[in-house]
Amino acid sequence: MSPDAPTHEPGRDARATAIIDMGSNSFRLVVYHWMPGGWFRLVDEIREAVRLSEGQTDGRLQPRALARAAHAADLYAAYCDAAGIDHIDAVATSAVRDATNQDEALDALSAGGRLPVRVLSEDDESRYGYLAAVNGSTVADGWFLDIGGGSLQVGRIERRHLTNSMSAALGAVRLTEAFLTGDQQSGKEAAALRKHVRKQLTTHDWIGGGGRMVGIGGAIRTLAVMEQRRAEAPFINPDGHRMTRDALGETIDLLTSLPVAERRGLQGLRSDRADIILAAALAIDEAMATAGCERLEVTAQGLREGVFFEHYLRDEVPPLLPDVRRTSVLNAGLQFEFDRRHAEQVARVALAAFDETARLGLHRGDSMEREVLWTAAMLHDVGVLVDYSAHHRHSEYLVLNTGLPGYDHHELAMIACMLRGHRKGVPSLKKVYGSLVREDDDARYLRGVALLRLSEQLERAKAGQIRELRCRLEDDELVITVGCEGDPSLPLWSGMAERQHVERAFGVTMRLESASGIEVPERPS
Amino acid sequence: MSPDAPTHEPGRDARATAIIDMGSNSFRLVVYHWMPGGWFRLVDEIREAVRLSEGQTDGRLQPRALARAAHAADLYAAYCDAAGIDHIDAVATSAVRDATNQDEALDALSAGGRLPVRVLSEDDESRYGYLAAVNGSTVADGWFLDIGGGSLQVGRIERRHLTNSMSAALGAVRLTEAFLTGDQQSGKEAAALRKHVRKQLTTHDWIGGGGRMVGIGGAIRTLAVMEQRRAEAPFINPDGHRMTRDALGETIDLLTSLPVAERRGLQGLRSDRADIILAAALAIDEAMATAGCERLEVTAQGLREGVFFEHYLRDEVPPLLPDVRRTSVLNAGLQFEFDRRHAEQVARVALAAFDETARLGLHRGDSMEREVLWTAAMLHDVGVLVDYSAHHRHSEYLVLNTGLPGYDHHELAMIACMLRGHRKGVPSLKKVYGSLVREDDDARYLRGVALLRLSEQLERAKAGQIRELRCRLEDDELVITVGCEGDPSLPLWSGMAERQHVERAFGVTMRLESASGIEVPERPS
């Protein structure tokens, strides 16, 4: 199963799958619409702050917590009945798994038999976390970390397979209730919590040695958004954020400096997490330290997405997307009804120009730079869906806000700025995305934007006219020769309109000619 | 033919129509994709600043101007050949119509016979302007005004039909060349221009008496955007802007205070219009004064749209949309792949609640307020296409940027703010859209947002559960009774979550019950 379906036809043969995640802190029902072999889209979500594991004593879930859980389950069942869901998959995690009164809990959760609840084993839970992490990032070797209300999972990933995993009762609600019983401002309590987490993690001798680490789940998303808000990031999206231990330490210090009641003003922190977020942050920091990772790659994925991918990719063992970035780009393009043929033509021409100019030594042919150019070329026109006249800006908005799993914010900033600059004026990368980019990105960006504009103009008729593109240098002149199908006049004329951008980016003069020998005549003035 | 097709299936049976507008100042090719009986979308545009009528003497178009025109025509022909356009409609206006060397001009414009150019008569041109105005606004009785590079048209509209029209050689390029030959800062030149325009307009004794006036064309759009930029409007979009003569007077003063070369820094003014915009502004002001109109309703439409509607609505005589606002809303919804059934359910429930509360005397049942509520209800979820998690904000972005012909900015501000406030926090209308709203809008907005939230929650399962809604007052308690299909528990529970918003907006307490007698039980805490 691949995401390469040729057309996007919402409403026809699409499936509706509801995943219900009955966690220790919150319950969440999400609904995906998806097309077998095609696109998928989250279309609805109902979150209930159930606090299932609250007040637990001797492993028994408490009557008040169970009443809240039963209420939420009833609502979800009524929703699924009425909404015409094709398939429901309800999963319960550590709160229920570890409950001494599990039968009673399942009775409350099943909504009178209307919801078929699966209690996930520790291995199941780790496996779904792993599927979410590997299908939501480019990590092939490294770690995943998931922290919920009840438990924490760490898994080791090698060549995109899960080789080891652990799960322990180190969730944010449980740790808060066990350790942070005061005003949470005491260093002593935090130190005890840290020690407890570390002790449990270090019993697993396979944890350590560093490498990439992917973080999933709501607490990690929350910490990412808090950090972005604090830094006044150019755009806010947990997916693709990179959280260093240093930055996490600053968040921990900030949280420790405030009593719970005063945290409610912190941007990005919803009030029903204000009391448990510190425990989560401390546990994450310990997990990173134990694994030897200085940076956490945040994704917007969670257990629910892991469960969803098992449905969406049911013919794959394990259910992994063959290429996360390609899936993200095609999924976004199909949602926004892009002209796929034109997008692929522009991408092909842009990469040909990139490779040719690299061959001539005009740049190093950096693979990240090439990937960013491909992505921008594929998505440059999605904004036409909103309105033609400022579609470059709408493309930027859509791509930043829809999220592209597999890309980090540094890459997204480059891509977004290229989208905005693919027609009309070329914005300054530094001015718009300053804090996300580095000084030396500017040359890459200007090359990318010039090649994107040139390719777009060479394909002005959106008809795949350019069959071939070759470059050569004659002294300081870059001669670009294109093999065209049909009349080359429009590609040549349009392409020459971008000459100044190419010349500025590559430090050459530019000439454009068709393989059939036609050069661009002067425009009458 | 109506825009009510049940599904939106891009790429299947869609048509591609190119309209080429060969004006006196600029040439423009636009491409519409459209579905007979369904949606339409502008997907491409190529503008060339040809200045066809530049330097005209004795009515002869000059060789240099004709060479530029021939070049543009060749490009357009090459584009249409390669791009697979189903139908091309190329029209030439007053510059060609009035040229003493028209044959020579047509030879240049026809691209060696590849473009079949129609020379529009004055009546044709007025008719297309009228079609653009009436299909792009809610004006049933009033005026349209179109000013291009070569000519100016005024038409009188009665019951959506064109009853009188005139066209005269009062276009911006021509007036500039005839009158503003100096640095354009002399009051004398402007006064002579004004006098000339007024004299020509007053020969038509049917022009006068005031009423609504719709403005179309590029010069008017430009003046609208300049004014919005100057006022730092909350969003920029010419469509739906209202231009008073006072504000136009300020723009004229500003333009007169600057030599042409210094106008290039003015926001919203593209450099190839900097020299002719003053003539356009002066002529518009004279036309408004002669017709007795103090306010111009700006649309994003132009001659091209008039020509397009003749294709899109070919079975209607005259080719008028039955309901401009409804078409705008459905066209936007279909573009953004809304769940039409759900949108219509929420709209129905919201209007029922609006009418019931008006019947009880809780508000006046204002028709504009009702219309705004309907629109917001229809489009509240379009942002899900971008991403679920902040879809209220994405709905706001999409609606403001896609443009909804038939709505003014005051209405759009209300609608947009309701979209943003339909879930999560309710923003302050005044804070976000301050300059577009009035003090007393706040109560309307809060009522609208409360009813939208309530309806959305009553239809939480998106399944049309609410068959009936009635309200009564018991002392100061508003009792809302809903007739539900199936289990009423989800609608009742979800609806009650919006109680505080309803209570705040209507100054009552609220109770919700199902017609079958079920009341909402307390949520376990």
Interface residues (C-beta under 8 A of the other chain):
Chain A: T7 H8 E9 P10 G11 R12 R41 L42 V43 D44 E45 I46 R64 A67 R68 H71 D74 L75 A78 Y79 D81 A82 A83 G84 Q335 F336 E337 D339 V384 L385 V386 D387 Y388 S389 A390 H394 Y397 L398 N401 T402 G403 R460 A461 K462 A463 Q465 G486 D487 S489 L490 W493 S494 R523 P524 S525
Chain B: T7 H8 E9 P10 G11 R12 R41 L42 V43 D44 E45 I46 R64 A67 R68 A70 H71 D74 L75 A78 Y79 D81 A82 A83 G84 Q335 F336 E337 D339 V384 L385 V386 D387 Y388 S389 A390 H394 Y397 L398 N401 T402 G403 R460 A461 K462 A463 Q465 G486 D487 S489 L490 W493 S494 R523 P524 S525
